[in-house]
Amino acid sequence: MDRLRQRADFLAVANGARTSTAAFVVQRRRRDDDGPVRVGFTVTKKNGTATERNRIRRRLRELIKRLPDISLQPHSDYVLIGRRAALTSDFANMLGDLRQALHRLDRQNRAPQPEKNDET
């Protein structure tokens, strides 16, 4: 698993599917290449001081490390956007929330796309 580091990659993922929890937002974008899963982490300045933002980011990184590799879809990019609640949330609850969020993202991509009707 690699890390997302370039702004263009973060912006590309922002156009993909997303789901929210109390402590973070998860965004996902499927890629067309055969590269590994990539994950990016971001926390905005409105979430606190630099030390608080870094702590949120560290907690999010640890969540991803503790996930089984099978939870992340191959050929995908993920971005976790930390919220202030990630500072005080129970870590076990956050891990469960992340699993549920990933499951919701999988269901969003499997939902049938509405057919376009050419009769207008």
C-alpha positions as CSV (number, residue, x, y, z in Angstrom):
1,M,0.0,0.0,0.0
2,D,1.3,3.4,-1.0
3,R,0.6,6.9,0.1
4,L,-1.0,9.7,-1.9
5,R,1.2,12.8,-1.7
6,Q,0.4,15.0,-4.7
7,R,-2.4,17.5,-4.7
8,A,-3.6,16.3,-8.1
9,D,-4.2,12.8,-6.7
10,F,-6.2,14.2,-3.8
11,L,-8.3,16.3,-6.2
12,A,-9.0,13.3,-8.4
13,V,-10.2,11.2,-5.4
14,A,-12.4,14.1,-4.3
15,N,-14.5,13.5,-7.5
16,G,-15.2,9.9,-6.5
17,A,-17.6,8.2,-4.0
18,R,-17.6,9.4,-0.4
19,T,-19.1,8.4,2.9
20,S,-19.0,10.1,6.3
21,T,-18.7,9.1,9.9
22,A,-18.5,11.2,13.1
23,A,-14.7,11.1,13.1
24,F,-13.7,11.1,9.4
25,V,-14.8,11.1,5.8
26,V,-13.7,8.4,3.4
27,Q,-13.4,9.1,-0.3
28,R,-12.6,6.5,-3.0
29,R,-11.7,6.5,-6.6
30,R,-11.1,3.5,-8.8
31,R,-8.1,3.7,-11.1
32,D,-7.5,2.1,-14.5
33,D,-3.9,1.0,-13.9
34,D,-2.6,-2.1,-12.1
35,G,-0.8,-0.1,-9.3
36,P,-1.2,-0.8,-5.6
37,V,-3.8,0.6,-3.3
38,R,-2.9,4.2,-2.4
39,V,-4.2,6.0,0.7
40,G,-4.0,9.7,1.6
41,F,-4.7,11.5,4.8
42,T,-5.7,15.1,5.3
43,V,-7.0,17.3,8.2
44,T,-8.0,20.9,7.7
45,K,-6.8,23.8,9.9
46,K,-10.3,24.3,11.3
47,N,-9.8,21.1,13.3
48,G,-7.3,22.6,15.7
49,T,-3.6,23.4,16.2
50,A,-0.8,21.6,14.4
51,T,-0.3,19.1,17.2
52,E,-4.0,18.2,17.3
53,R,-4.1,17.8,13.5
54,N,-1.0,15.7,13.5
55,R,-2.5,13.5,16.2
56,I,-5.7,13.1,14.2
57,R,-3.6,12.1,11.1
58,R,-1.6,9.6,13.2
59,R,-4.8,8.0,14.4
60,L,-6.1,7.7,10.9
61,R,-2.9,6.1,9.7
62,E,-3.1,3.6,12.5
63,L,-6.6,2.7,11.5
64,I,-5.5,1.9,8.0
65,K,-2.6,-0.2,9.3
66,R,-4.9,-2.3,11.4
67,L,-7.3,-3.0,8.6
68,P,-6.9,-6.4,6.8
69,D,-5.6,-5.8,3.3
70,I,-8.7,-7.4,1.9
71,S,-10.9,-4.5,3.1
72,L,-9.4,-2.1,0.5
73,Q,-10.3,-2.6,-3.1
74,P,-7.4,-3.2,-5.5
75,H,-6.7,-0.5,-8.1
76,S,-8.2,2.2,-5.9
77,D,-7.2,5.4,-4.2
78,Y,-8.6,6.4,-0.8
79,V,-8.5,9.6,1.1
80,L,-9.4,9.9,4.8
81,I,-10.4,13.4,5.9
82,G,-10.1,13.7,9.7
83,R,-12.6,15.5,11.8
84,R,-12.2,17.0,15.3
85,A,-14.1,14.1,16.8
86,A,-11.2,11.8,15.8
87,L,-9.2,13.2,18.7
88,T,-11.5,11.9,21.4
89,S,-13.3,9.0,19.8
90,D,-12.7,5.5,21.0
91,F,-10.2,3.8,18.7
92,A,-12.2,0.5,18.5
93,N,-15.3,2.4,17.5
94,M,-13.4,4.3,14.8
95,L,-12.1,1.0,13.4
96,G,-15.6,-0.3,13.2
97,D,-16.8,2.9,11.6
98,L,-14.0,2.6,9.0
99,R,-15.0,-1.0,8.2
100,Q,-18.7,0.1,7.8
101,A,-17.7,3.1,5.7
102,L,-15.6,0.9,3.3
103,H,-18.6,-1.5,3.0
104,R,-20.9,1.4,2.1
105,L,-18.5,2.6,-0.6
106,D,-18.4,-0.9,-2.0
107,R,-22.2,-1.0,-2.1
108,Q,-22.3,2.5,-3.8
109,N,-20.1,1.2,-6.6
110,R,-22.1,-2.0,-7.1
111,A,-25.5,-0.2,-7.4
112,P,-26.8,-0.4,-10.9
113,Q,-26.4,2.8,-12.8
114,P,-29.7,4.3,-14.2
115,E,-30.1,3.7,-17.9
116,K,-30.2,6.7,-20.1
117,N,-33.4,7.1,-22.0
118,D,-33.0,8.5,-25.5
119,E,-36.7,9.2,-25.9
120,T,-36.9,12.9,-25.0
